[in-house]
Amino acid sequence: MRIVLVGPPGAGKGTQAAFLAKNLGIPHISTGDLFRANISQGTELGKQAKAYMDAGKLVPDEVTIGMAKDRMEQPDAANGFLLDGFPRNVSQAEALDEMLKAEAMKLDAVLDLEVPEDEVVKRIAGRRICRNDSSHVFHVTYKQPKQEGVCDVCGGELYQRDDDSEETVRTRLEVYHTQTEPIIDYYARQGLVVTISALGKVEEVTGRAMEALKSKVGDK
């Protein structure tokens, strides 16, 4: 099964991608992981990406597309994959179609995680991170620490990251609406899109997603 996962920041794409990939027995391919792997391994594409990032510039589509192509050609992706963060715009979606067409392949589904904008802001702006260990994450509403401002795990100070502020979140949402959301219409014209609500517990959303995918493409 070849799937593209789409949704606004704060929709829980990374969490759902990990669960879905495990349930479906296919690799989870995220843009963030691609960049980190290529940069840490010192690949030619990684060097190009790092140069742009170090200069504070966006990495060009052709570099991202090249990384995705290399990853999708790995043996573990022979029977399918779940793409998370790629494609991020219509140009990348068109390039992905061409890549797959060249290999006599095609996407099976595009899973759209739908979350109201106010909920996205609430989810992200309410996050608090431990200064000692960024894997210790709390939330002012959904996962409150026992003592306000103090990490339950190590006693470190909890803080709000600059890019988690409401203003920054709304800017990120605007970028999503402008650049990424149009790929939903692009894929809808191909009859590939299935939309589910990403509200509720993680396992509820995963169950909803699995049912939607199975009804869309069967047991591939």
Secondary structure as GFF3:
##gff-version 3
##sequence-region A 1 220
A	DSSP	beta_strand	2	6	.	.	.	ID=ss1
A	DSSP	alpha_helix	13	24	.	.	.	ID=ss2
A	DSSP	beta_strand	28	30	.	.	.	ID=ss3
A	DSSP	alpha_helix	31	41	.	.	.	ID=ss4
A	DSSP	alpha_helix	44	54	.	.	.	ID=ss5
A	DSSP	alpha_helix	61	72	.	.	.	ID=ss6
A	DSSP	three_ten_helix	75	77	.	.	.	ID=ss7
A	DSSP	beta_strand	81	84	.	.	.	ID=ss8
A	DSSP	alpha_helix	90	102	.	.	.	ID=ss9
A	DSSP	beta_strand	109	114	.	.	.	ID=ss10
A	DSSP	alpha_helix	117	125	.	.	.	ID=ss11
A	DSSP	beta_strand	127	130	.	.	.	ID=ss12
A	DSSP	beta_strand	137	139	.	.	.	ID=ss13
A	DSSP	beta_strand	158	159	.	.	.	ID=ss14
A	DSSP	three_ten_helix	162	164	.	.	.	ID=ss15
A	DSSP	alpha_helix	166	175	.	.	.	ID=ss16
A	DSSP	pi_helix	176	180	.	.	.	ID=ss17
A	DSSP	alpha_helix	182	188	.	.	.	ID=ss18
A	DSSP	beta_strand	193	197	.	.	.	ID=ss19
A	DSSP	alpha_helix	202	217	.	.	.	ID=ss20
###
